[in-house]
Structures are given as C-alpha cells and as structure tokens.
Amino acid sequence: MNKEYGNEQVYFVGGGIASLAGAAYLVRDCNFPGQNIHIIEEMKILGGSNDGAGDAQHGYVIRGGRMLNDETYENLWELLSTIPSIDQPGLTLREEIVQFDESNPTRGQARLIDSAGVVQDVTSMGFDMADRLALGKLIITPEPALGTLRINDWFGPHFFTTNFWYMWATTFAFQPWHSAVEFKRYMLRFMHEFPRIQTLEGVTRTPYNQYDSIILPLHQYLEPLGVDFTLKCTVTDLEFKEGDGITVTAMKVVRAGVEDTIQVHEGDRVIVTNGSMTEGSSLGSMTSAPGMNGKGSSWKLWETIAAKKPGLGNPSSFDDHVDESKWESFTVTFQDSKFFDLMEKFTRNRAGTGALVTFKDSSWLMSVVLAFQPHFRNQPEHVRVFWGYGLYPDKVGDYVHKKMCDCTGEEIMEELIGHLHFEAHKEEIMATANCIPCMMPYITSQFMPRLNSDRPQVVPEGSTNLAFIGQYCEIPDDIVFTEEYSVRAARIAVYTLFGLNRPVEPINAYQHDVRTLFSSLVTSFR
C-alpha cells in the first residue's frame, strides 16, 4: 500500500498487546509513518494484562498467566513471525517461541489432586449420558438462541462434578455462572484440545513471562520506527462531531494531574481498548491481604462514551458484576529450589514444563503453575518463581480458616502446603518464600452473560475514525481472554479504518474436521 499520509495521526488508547499489534500492522502493512502513531497508556509501563515485573529481593509479580496455543492463535503467530527476536539474532519471535516450546514441551502428569493429596486418574472425562447430550446440543445451538443463558442454566449439577469441568474450568477460568455463549465458543475453538486436556500438551509456552517474551520485543521493534509512547497519561473522554455518525473530534486527557485536550483532525484515527480485565487489581504481601479496588479509567471512559452514542456497547454487562468476575492470583518467589524439587518429585512433572496442577477439593479451587526457570530476564540463577490462583476468593480455606481474599501471602502459602501435604517441609519452604497475592475484580468480566450488542463492533456502524480493540469488542466466533482476540481485533481495526484489502487470518473451524470430531466423541466416552 503506497500512500502519502501527510499529517494524519493514529491514537491508540491503552498500551496493551492490542495497541502494540495495531501499531505493528500500521507500519508493516500500511507503510504508515511510525512517528505519527501514538500509544497512550495510563500506567508507567506497556503491556496491559501481559505483565511481569519485580526483582529477586522484593518479589516478582504476574497478575495472570496467559495460555498460548499453536492451532488457535492464527493472527498472533502471523504477527510474531515478522517481529525479530531480541535474544537470538536471525530468528523471528515466532521461531524463538517454537524452538523453546519444542525443547520444553508441556505434559502434565498431575492435573488434578484430591483432598488426600493423591494424584487423580483423569483419563475419563467423567460424563454421564445427560452431560454428553447437553454438550452436543450446546455445540449445535445458534448463539442467538442462547442469549444471556449461563453455563449452569444449560447443564445439570452432575456436569460440574466431572473431571472435564474441573480441568476445563481451571484451564480457562470459567465459572458455572458465566456465559453459555462464551463456553460454546471455547468448545468449538479448542475442540482439538479436548482429547488432551488432561495433559495440556497443546499449551505453547514462551521462554519467559509474556511481558519479557512478547511485549518487550514488540516495544523494541516499534520504538526505533519512531512510534510515540505516552505513558502515565489517562484518556478520560472523547468528543464527537454532532449528528448521527460517529466521528471523534477530540480526546480529553490528564497528565500529571493536569487536564488537556488532544484535537483529532480530519484523517486522524482513534483506536480504543475499552475495558480491562486487570484494571483495579490490588497487591498484598506476605503480611497483608490485597484490597478491593473499584472501576478505573478504562471502564469509566467506556461508560462515558457509550452514554453519548448508540452502537458503542453496554459496559454495565461486564463491569457491574464484580462478585461474579473476580478471583485472586499469587506469585511466589523463592531464594532456593526446595519447593520446586518437592513438586517435581510429587507431581512427576519435569521441572519447568509449565503444567497446571489443580486441587479439585480445595474450597478456593486453587491451582498452581511452575514455569521454566528463569521466568524473568533479571531473575538470578538460584531464584525460583511460580504462579497460582484461586477461583473462589470469598470462600473459607480448608487449612487456613479465612476467606482467601482476607489472607496474607503467608497464609496462602500455608493453605497450599496443606493441600500438598508438605507439612514436614513447611519450615524449609517458608524460610525463603515471598508470596504476593493479587486481587483482580474484573479478571473474568469478559465471560459475563451478555447480549451481542453489549460489545461494540471493532469498527461500529457509522464510524469514520473510531475503532475498538482488546477483549470487549465483538468478533464473531472468536474467544475472549486470549492474546489472539486482542491481536485479531487490532488487525481488523487497522485494515478497516485504512481500507486495506488484505485478509485477516481466518478462524480454524475444527468442528468441521472429521478427525477432530471423531476424536472428541471418543474422548467424551472415556
């Protein structure tokens, strides 16, 4: 595409992976000048929900672990196949990740642990015929017929006691009250993973946490191209041209407490990440529990502009249900390998395979993941870091008789040690443990029951210069809570706003593959 853009500007609101991908598509596919691209981020660092920060002394933090998948992340892999590795000259980021993943494949040997600390045999999904029929019917039911139904509106009580539910729910963070539509989309998009859900062999791991492995290389690719990164700047409102269409004329911002206005001229585009799954997150420590924060600027911006124009979605479906969308994660930093050695012996998982281990009888429904070490670029050789979470933070623990949300990092470690039956090693484990809990009020808000119109189209009808990206725009058939959704949205936004006649990578429809269908049918009867 050869075009003189003159003084046209593109403004991205939010500095997550969607905006970084959008900037890369502008430069790569539209030959758009990097110095005319502006990424405006409220935080002091890029990456949004793809985070990873800290050090060995104060402890590391990953608010959420992001699962990647080779077969399902079509646009992510296409993009990363054109971004250079910052560690291995001559390799693309995609090649680097594949090389690492092939050297360190995921194969979980202890997917579910019971209350006695016994590794469960999860070869069988545990379905009865009613479960199988309901699952099959869900897959063929059109989305409009499902409407705002919840998963537990569709399935009977037995379904939520199956090995399948414990594994699927904790792999993807589904709750029984989440959207049946989103659950259906996951069943279709990950149908190829159904037969191997018990080992998670389909999970693609990155060499480090996803900030260090994906966000940092994207940033280092864009920066020399002149892309403007405006950090610690909050967009509070958009002004629109009067009339029926949707044309942004100005952006209201706050920098260092000072209000300002950015004029949006003819030919400029505004691409907004509306809503955030990690907004309002709060950290605790070994001696303090995390707090509960409310709506931040991303939700408030969406609420403000949605009230001005029809077609910009309904944020209330997502941000007004904190009790149904929150859960709590924790990141633990050790100064030695004692805990990792014990876990490797107990689970039979090879060190660093990143396999998910869930304590199925835990009242918090707690899971942990021990990734390949080092998991951070600045992590010393002797240090070990792992991540975990509980889907039911308002329930009282089985060993520490407090709600998870009220627990300190030390108390969360005590609960974990109890479920592992590692009491004989407690003193040694706790000697160097630094557990940092993180409460996330909106972490699964994108799974809340919704109408199709509650999420705005990537480019709303009537829009001349506004697009939405991230997890709260509508992409038919694709699945939220994934890197792919953000990257696909960014690609659609850029191509549509710039009239680029180039295809977006299509969604792989595994439900139409005979072998996948047969394999899934066989799995349901295991």
C-alpha positions in Angstrom: 0.0 0.0 0.0 1.7 3.2 -1.2 0.1 6.4 0.1 1.1 9.8 1.3 -0.4 10.1 4.7 0.7 13.7 5.3 0.0 14.8 8.8 -2.5 12.0 9.6 -2.2 10.7 13.1 -3.3 7.5 14.8 -4.0 7.5 18.5 -4.2 4.2 20.5 -5.9 4.4 23.9 -4.2 1.8 26.1 -0.8 0.2 25.9 -1.6 -3.5 25.8 -0.8 -6.1 23.2 -3.8 -5.0 21.1 -2.4 -1.5 20.6 1.2 -2.7 20.1 -0.1 -5.2 17.5 -2.1 -2.4 15.8 0.9 -0.2 15.6 2.9 -3.0 14.1 0.2 -3.6 11.4 0.1 0.1 10.6 3.9 0.2 10.0 4.2 -3.2 8.3 1.1 -3.4 6.2 0.0 0.3 5.6 3.5 1.8 5.4 2.2 4.3 8.0 4.9 6.6 9.5 5.9 5.4 13.0 6.2 9.0 14.3 2.5 9.6 13.6 1.5 6.7 15.8 0.7 7.5 19.4 0.2 4.9 22.1 -1.3 6.5 25.2 -1.1 4.4 28.4 -2.1 5.3 32.0 0.5 3.0 33.7 4.2 3.7 33.7 4.8 0.5 31.7 3.4 -1.0 28.5 1.8 -4.5 28.2 -1.6 -4.1 29.9 -2.6 -7.5 31.2 0.5 -9.1 29.7 2.6 -8.2 32.7 5.6 -9.4 34.5 7.6 -7.3 37.0 9.7 -7.3 40.1 13.0 -8.5 41.3 14.5 -11.2 43.4 14.8 -9.0 46.5 11.2 -7.6 46.6 9.5 -10.5 44.8 8.1 -11.0 41.3 4.5 -10.5 40.2 2.5 -11.9 37.4 -1.1 -10.9 37.7 -2.4 -13.5 35.2 -0.9 -16.4 33.2 -1.7 -16.3 29.5 -2.1 -19.6 27.7 -0.9 -19.8 24.1 -2.0 -22.4 21.5 -0.4 -23.2 18.2 -3.6 -24.1 16.3 -5.9 -21.4 17.6 -3.8 -18.2 17.7 -3.7 -17.6 14.0 -3.1 -13.9 13.8 -0.7 -13.8 16.8 1.6 -16.2 15.2 1.4 -14.5 11.8 2.4 -11.2 13.5 5.2 -12.7 15.6 6.6 -14.3 12.5 7.6 -10.8 11.4 8.9 -9.5 14.7 12.6 -10.1 15.3 13.8 -11.9 18.5 15.8 -9.7 20.8 17.7 -12.7 22.2 18.5 -14.7 19.1 19.6 -12.6 16.1 18.3 -14.0 12.8 15.2 -15.6 14.4 11.7 -14.2 14.5 9.8 -14.2 17.7 7.6 -17.0 16.4 10.6 -19.1 15.6 12.1 -18.4 19.0 8.9 -19.5 20.8 8.5 -22.6 18.8 12.2 -23.6 19.4 11.7 -23.1 23.1 8.4 -24.9 23.3 9.7 -27.9 21.4 12.7 -28.1 23.8 10.4 -27.8 26.8 7.0 -29.4 25.9 4.1 -29.3 28.3 2.9 -32.6 29.5 1.2 -32.6 32.9 1.3 -35.8 35.0 -0.8 -34.4 37.9 -3.6 -32.4 36.5 -6.0 -32.9 39.5 -5.1 -33.6 43.2 -7.7 -34.7 45.7 -8.0 -33.7 49.4 -5.8 -36.6 50.4 -3.0 -35.3 48.2 -3.5 -38.1 45.7 -3.0 -37.5 42.0 -6.2 -38.4 40.3 -6.6 -40.6 37.2 -8.2 -38.1 34.8 -8.2 -40.4 31.7 -12.0 -40.4 31.9 -13.9 -37.1 31.5 -16.5 -38.4 34.0 -19.5 -37.6 31.8 -22.9 -39.3 32.1 -25.2 -39.5 29.0 -27.1 -36.4 30.1 -23.7 -34.4 30.1 -22.8 -35.7 26.6 -26.2 -34.9 25.2 -26.2 -31.4 26.7 -22.7 -30.7 25.4 -23.5 -31.9 21.9 -26.7 -29.8 21.9 -24.8 -26.7 23.0 -22.4 -27.0 20.2 -25.1 -27.0 17.5 -27.4 -24.4 19.1 -27.1 -21.0 17.4 -25.8 -18.1 19.6 -28.9 -16.0 19.4 -30.9 -18.9 20.8 -28.6 -19.0 23.8 -28.9 -15.3 24.6 -27.8 -14.5 28.1 -28.0 -18.1 29.4 -25.4 -19.1 31.9 -23.5 -22.4 31.8 -25.4 -23.7 34.8 -28.7 -22.9 33.0 -27.7 -25.4 30.3 -26.0 -28.2 32.3 -27.3 -30.2 35.3 -25.5 -30.4 38.6 -23.6 -33.6 37.7 -21.7 -31.8 34.9 -19.9 -29.6 37.5 -18.6 -32.6 39.3 -16.8 -34.2 36.3 -13.1 -34.3 35.7 -13.8 -32.4 32.5 -15.3 -29.5 34.3 -12.5 -29.2 36.9 -9.9 -29.3 34.1 -11.7 -27.1 31.6 -12.8 -24.5 34.2 -9.4 -24.1 35.7 -7.5 -24.1 32.4 -9.7 -21.3 31.0 -11.1 -19.7 34.3 -14.7 -20.5 33.6 -17.3 -20.3 36.4 -20.7 -22.0 36.3 -22.5 -18.6 36.1 -20.5 -17.4 33.1 -21.9 -17.1 29.6 -23.1 -20.3 27.8 -22.2 -18.5 24.5 -18.6 -17.9 25.6 -18.3 -21.5 26.8 -19.7 -22.8 23.5 -17.2 -20.7 21.5 -14.3 -22.2 23.6 -15.6 -25.7 23.0 -15.5 -25.0 19.2 -12.2 -23.1 19.1 -10.4 -25.6 21.4 -12.1 -28.8 20.2 -8.7 -30.1 19.1 -7.5 -29.7 22.7 -10.4 -31.7 24.3 -8.7 -35.1 23.8 -5.6 -33.9 25.6 -7.0 -31.5 28.2 -5.7 -33.8 31.0 -2.0 -33.2 30.0 -2.3 -29.7 28.4 0.1 -30.8 25.7 -1.4 -28.2 23.4 -0.2 -25.3 25.6 2.6 -23.3 23.9 5.0 -21.7 26.4 7.2 -18.7 25.9 10.8 -18.6 27.2 10.0 -16.0 29.9 6.8 -14.5 31.2 4.8 -12.8 28.4 5.9 -9.3 29.2 9.6 -10.3 28.7 8.9 -12.7 25.8 6.3 -10.8 23.8 5.6 -7.2 24.9 9.3 -6.2 25.3 10.3 -7.4 21.7 7.2 -5.7 20.3 8.2 -2.4 22.1 11.8 -2.7 20.9 10.5 -3.3 17.3 8.3 -0.2 17.3 10.5 2.2 19.2 13.2 2.7 16.5 10.4 3.3 14.0 9.5 6.5 15.9 6.3 5.3 17.5 5.4 7.7 20.3 4.7 6.0 23.7 3.0 8.5 26.0 3.0 6.8 29.5 1.3 7.9 32.7 -1.4 9.7 30.7 -5.1 9.0 31.1 -7.8 9.4 28.4 -11.0 10.5 30.2 -13.4 11.3 27.4 -13.9 11.5 23.6 -15.7 14.4 21.9 -17.8 13.6 18.9 -19.0 15.5 15.8 -22.7 16.4 16.1 -25.0 14.2 14.0 -25.9 10.6 13.6 -22.5 9.3 12.6 -19.5 8.5 14.8 -16.6 10.8 14.3 -14.1 11.7 17.1 -13.1 15.3 17.2 -11.1 15.5 20.4 -9.7 13.5 23.3 -9.7 14.6 26.9 -6.6 13.5 28.8 -5.0 14.0 32.2 -1.2 14.2 32.5 0.4 14.5 35.9 -2.9 15.8 37.3 -3.3 18.4 34.6 -6.2 18.2 32.2 -5.5 18.7 28.5 -7.2 18.2 25.1 -5.8 16.5 22.0 -7.5 17.7 18.9 -8.4 14.9 16.4 -8.3 16.3 12.9 -9.7 15.0 9.6 -7.8 12.0 8.6 -6.8 11.1 12.1 -7.9 7.8 13.7 -8.7 6.8 17.3 -8.4 3.1 18.3 -9.6 2.4 21.9 -9.0 -0.5 24.2 -12.4 -0.3 26.0 -12.4 -2.0 29.4 -9.7 -4.0 31.1 -9.7 -7.4 32.8 -6.8 -6.4 35.1 -8.0 -2.9 35.9 -8.5 -2.3 39.6 -6.1 -5.0 40.6 -4.5 -4.8 44.1 -1.4 -6.4 45.5 -0.9 -7.7 49.0 2.3 -9.0 50.7 3.5 -11.8 53.0 1.9 -9.8 55.9 -1.1 -8.1 54.2 -4.0 -9.1 52.1 -4.8 -7.2 48.9 -7.6 -4.7 48.9 -10.6 -4.4 46.6 -10.4 -1.6 44.1 -13.3 -0.2 42.0 -13.6 0.9 38.4 -10.6 2.7 36.9 -10.2 4.9 33.9 -10.7 2.3 31.2 -14.2 1.3 32.4 -15.1 5.0 33.1 -14.0 6.1 29.6 -16.2 3.3 28.0 -19.1 4.2 30.2 -18.8 7.9 29.3 -18.6 7.5 25.5 -21.3 4.7 25.4 -23.7 7.1 27.0 -23.1 9.6 24.2 -23.6 7.5 21.1 -25.6 4.3 20.3 -23.6 1.4 19.0 -20.7 1.7 21.5 -21.8 -1.2 23.7 -23.0 -1.6 27.2 -20.1 -1.8 29.7 -22.5 -2.4 32.6 -22.9 -6.1 31.5 -19.2 -6.5 32.3 -18.1 -4.1 34.9 -21.1 -4.1 37.3 -20.7 -7.8 38.4 -17.5 -7.8 40.5 -18.6 -10.7 42.8 -19.0 -12.9 39.7 -15.9 -11.8 37.8 -13.2 -11.5 40.5 -10.6 -14.0 41.5 -7.2 -13.9 43.2 -3.8 -14.9 41.9 -0.5 -15.1 43.7 3.2 -15.1 42.7 5.7 -16.8 44.9 9.5 -16.0 44.8 11.9 -18.4 46.5 15.6 -18.0 47.1 16.3 -21.7 46.6 14.9 -24.7 44.7 13.4 -26.6 47.7 9.8 -26.2 46.8 10.4 -26.9 43.1 12.3 -30.1 43.9 9.4 -31.3 46.1 6.9 -30.5 43.5 8.8 -32.3 40.7 9.0 -35.4 42.9 5.4 -35.3 43.9 3.8 -34.5 40.5 6.3 -36.3 38.3 6.2 -33.2 36.1 9.5 -32.5 34.6 10.9 -29.2 36.0 9.7 -26.2 34.1 7.1 -27.8 31.9 4.5 -25.3 33.0 1.9 -27.9 33.7 -1.2 -26.8 35.6 -1.9 -28.5 38.9 -5.4 -28.1 40.4 -6.5 -29.0 43.9 -10.0 -30.1 43.0 -11.4 -30.4 46.5 -9.9 -27.0 47.6 -12.7 -24.6 48.7 -10.8 -21.9 46.9 -10.4 -24.2 43.8 -6.7 -23.4 43.9 -4.3 -24.1 41.0 -0.5 -23.6 40.6 1.8 -23.5 37.6 5.6 -24.0 37.8 7.1 -22.5 34.7 10.5 -23.0 33.2 13.2 -21.1 35.1 14.3 -18.3 34.9 10.8 -16.9 34.3 12.1 -13.3 34.3 15.0 -11.7 32.4 16.5 -10.3 35.6 16.0 -13.5 37.7 19.2 -14.8 39.4 20.1 -18.5 38.8 19.3 -19.6 42.4 15.9 -17.9 42.5 12.6 -19.8 41.6 9.2 -18.2 40.8 5.8 -19.8 40.4 2.3 -18.5 39.9 -1.1 -19.7 41.2 -4.7 -18.6 41.7 -8.0 -19.4 43.4 -11.3 -19.1 41.6 -13.3 -18.7 44.8 -11.7 -16.0 46.8 -14.8 -15.4 49.0 -14.7 -19.0 50.4 -13.0 -20.0 53.6 -9.9 -22.1 53.3 -9.5 -25.7 54.3 -6.3 -25.3 56.3 -6.4 -21.5 57.0 -9.9 -20.8 58.1 -10.2 -17.4 56.4 -11.6 -16.3 53.1 -8.8 -16.2 50.5 -9.4 -12.5 49.9 -8.6 -11.8 53.6 -5.4 -13.9 53.6 -1.9 -12.6 53.6 0.7 -14.2 51.3 2.0 -16.2 54.3 -1.5 -17.6 54.9 -1.9 -18.5 51.2 1.3 -20.4 51.4 0.1 -22.3 54.5 -3.1 -23.3 52.6 -1.1 -24.5 49.7 1.3 -26.5 51.8 -1.7 -28.1 53.5 -3.2 -29.2 50.2 0.1 -30.6 49.1 0.6 -32.3 52.5 4.1 -30.8 52.6 3.8 -30.0 56.4 7.1 -31.9 57.2 8.9 -29.4 54.9 6.9 -26.3 55.9 9.7 -24.5 57.8 12.2 -25.0 55.0 9.7 -23.9 52.3 8.6 -20.8 54.2 12.2 -19.8 55.1 12.7 -18.0 51.7 9.1 -17.7 50.4 7.7 -14.4 49.3 4.1 -14.8 48.3 2.5 -11.7 46.7 -1.3 -12.0 46.4 -3.2 -10.1 43.7 -7.0 -9.4 43.8 -8.5 -8.8 40.3 -12.1 -7.6 40.4 -12.7 -7.8 36.7 -10.5 -10.7 35.6 -13.3 -12.8 34.0 -15.7 -9.9 33.3 -15.4 -10.7 29.6 -17.1 -14.1 30.3 -20.2 -12.5 31.9 -23.6 -13.3 30.2 -24.3 -10.6 27.6 -26.3 -9.7 24.5 -24.5 -9.5 21.2 -24.9 -5.7 21.2 -23.2 -5.3 24.6 -19.8 -5.4 22.9 -19.3 -2.8 20.2 -18.2 -3.9 16.8 -14.5 -3.4 16.1 -15.5 -0.5 13.8 -19.0 0.5 14.8 -21.6 1.2 12.1 -21.4 4.8 11.1 -17.8 5.3 12.4 -15.5 7.3 10.3 -12.4 7.3 12.5 -13.1 5.2 15.7 -12.4 1.6 16.4 -12.4 -0.7 19.4 -9.8 -3.3 20.2 -9.0 -5.6 23.2 -11.3 -8.1 25.0 -14.6 -6.1 25.0 -15.3 -5.6 21.3 -17.3 -8.1 19.2 -15.6 -10.6 16.8 -18.0 -13.3 15.6 -17.0 -16.8 16.6 -13.7 -15.9 18.3 -12.8 -16.3 22.0 -12.1 -13.6 24.6 -9.5 -14.0 27.3 -6.8 -14.7 24.7 -3.9 -12.9 23.1 -5.4 -13.9 19.7 -8.6 -11.9 20.3 -6.7 -8.7 21.0 -4.4 -9.2 18.0 -7.2 -10.1 15.7 -9.2 -7.1 16.8 -6.2 -4.8 16.1 -5.7 -6.2 12.7 -9.4 -5.8 11.8 -9.4 -2.3 13.1 -6.4 -1.1 11.2 -7.4 -2.8 7.9 -10.9 -1.5 8.1 -10.1 2.1 9.1 -7.4 2.3 6.3 -9.4 0.5 3.7 -6.7 -2.2 3.3 -7.9 -5.0 1.1 -5.9 -7.7 2.7 -7.3 -10.8 4.5 -7.1 -11.4 8.3 -6.1 -14.9 9.2 -9.3 -17.0 9.3 -10.6 -18.9 12.3 -9.7 -22.5 12.1 -13.0 -24.4 12.2 -12.1 -27.6 13.9 -15.7 -28.5 14.4 -15.8 -29.2 10.6 -12.8 -31.6 10.7 -14.0 -35.2 10.7 -10.9 -36.5 12.6 -11.3 -33.9 15.3 -15.0 -34.6 15.7 -14.4 -38.3 16.0 -11.6 -37.9 18.5 -13.8 -35.6 20.6 -16.6 -38.1 20.5 -14.3 -40.9 21.7 -13.0 -38.6 24.4 -16.5 -37.9 25.7 -17.0 -41.6 26.3 -13.6 -42.2 28.0 
